[in-house]
Amino acid sequence: RLQDNLTLYSVNPRTTLSQLLINEKADKYVKEDSSKKIYLGYISAFEAFLKVKSIPNRLSAINGDTLTDYQQYLLDLNPRRIATHLNKIKGIRTLINHANRDKEIKANININSFVAIRDERSKEQKKSKQVPLTEKQLLAIYNYTNLKPREVEARDLFICQCLLGQRISDLPKIFKGEYPMPAASADAP
């Protein structure tokens, strides 16, 4: 389990990436709590890989070959989630680069030999995960009744968004009041 009150002033070779992120020094690189949670997710996935491959979970064990093996490991798990894999690898690389540049941390992790895969899919292929629902499918979702009150509200909002053609990314804008609403005209009833 991750320690909550860890303070490191220099990195010893046995330090883990999760310890490095929780380090007070990481606050200057990852300021938002939500971003820290994302990075912790990236680190958890990376640490799971290290465990499966019996690689010590230490900064001293990380190098370009380790990242190359991690990339292949992610692709073997799910070859269709290229963008997600690239985000995970980019997050790990970002933490390593910050640790390498920080004069107090001095991680000295060499990842120069690592070459990230390229997402060679066309725009259409990248958007192929967007699957429109038919009216019959929406009706089946609407008629499902074994739901808790909050689930009913989420279901109804989802159905409404589908029927209005809104994206899921519009939802936070609506709740924050940042969604542009057309002005009511004088002719409107």
N, C-alpha and C positions, 0 to 999 in steps of 0.2 A: 504494500500500500504506500502511496506517496506521502511523504512527510509534509506537514503544513508549514512548519517554521524552520525551513532549511536556509542557512546562510553560508554561501561559498564566496571566498575572496580570490581564490585561485583554483583552477581545476586540477584535480589529481587524476591520473589516468584511469582510476576506477569509478569516476563520476559517470552517471547515466544521463541521457538526454532529458528525462523527466526531471531529474534533480536540477539540471541546468536551467530549464524553463521556470521552475518554481523559485529559483534563485532570485533574490531581490534585484540583482543586476538586470534580469530579463525585463523588468518593467520599462526600461528605456527602449526596448525593441518591440515588445508586445504590450500595448497599453490597455486595451479593452479586455474585460473579462470574457466576453463572447469570443474574441479572437484567441484568448488563452485556451478556452475549451476546445476550439477547433484544433489548435496545435497539440493539445493533450491527446485528442483523438488520433492525429497523425502519429504521435509518439507511441500511443498504445498499439496501433497497427504495426509499427516498425518493431516495437519490442516483442510483439507476438511472433513476427518473422524471425527475429534473433533467437527466440526460444525454440521454434520449430527447427531451425538450422543449427542449433547448438552453438551459436556464436555468443561469446560473452557480452552481456549488456553493459558495456563500458565504452566511453568515448575513444579509448585507445584501440578498440577493435573495429572502429568505423573507418572506412576508406572508400576509394572509388569502386573497388571490386565489390565491397559490401553493398553499395547502392545499386550497382549493376545487378547483383543477385536479387536484391529486394524488388527491383523493377520487374525482373523476370518472374519472380514469385507472385507478384500482384497480377501480372498478365496470365499466368497459369491458373490462378484462382478464378478470374473472370475476364476473359479477353475483350469483352464488349464495353467495359467501363474505362476506356482509355483516359478520358478527361479526369475522372475521379482519381485514377492512379497517378496521373501527372500532377494533380494538386497535392496529393500526399507526399510525393517525392520532392516537389518544389518546397513544401513546408519544411521537410527535414533538411533540405539543402540550405534554406534560409536560416534556420537555427544554427547549422554548422558554420555558415559564413559569418554570422554575428559572433559566434564563439571564437572563430579564428581571428576576427578583426579586433575584438575587445582586448585592450592592453592588460586588463586585470585577469581575464580568464585564460588567455594564451592556450587555446585548445590544440592548435597545430594539426588539424585533421586535413589530410591531403585527399581531396576528391576530384583532382584535376583529370583523372583518367575516366571519370564517369561521363557518359553521353546519354542524355535523356531521349527516349523514343519520341517520334513525331506523330502527331495525330493526322494521319493521311486521309481521313474520311472527308467526303464532300459535305457541303452545307446541308444537303438533303439527308445524308446519312446521319449527321450529327443531330438533326431535328427529328429523326425517325422515332425517337422515344415518345414523341408527342402523338398520342393516339386519341382521336376524337371518339366520344361515346355516342352510340346511337340513341334515338329517343326511347327505344325499348329498354336499353340498359339503364338509362336515367330513370325511367319509370320503375324498374326493378329496385333501384337504389331508394327511390322515393317511397315505395311501398314496404320497405323493410321496417318492421316495427319494434323489434327486440333491442331497443336502444335506451341508454341513459339520457337524461335531459340535455346534457352538454353535447352528447353525440347527435341528438336530434337537431340541435341548433347548428352543429357543424355540417350535418347532412344537408339541411335546408340551405345553408349558405353555399355549399358546394354545388347543389342543383341550380341555385339562382345564378351563380357565376357561370356555370356551363351554358345555361340558357341565354345569358346576356353576352357570352363570348369574352368574359374577363379572364385575364391570366391570374395565376395564383400569386404572382408578385404584386398585383394590384391591391391585394387585401391589406397589407400593412399601411399602404398609402391612404386607403379609405379610413382605417381606424385612427390614423394620425391627423386626418383632415387635410391631407396633401393632395387628394385626388381632385382634379379639376371637374367641377360640376357645371353643366351649361346653365346659363342664366335663363330664368323663366321669361317667356315672352308675354306680351300683353294679350296676344291672341289665344294663349293656352287656357283651357277651361279650368 
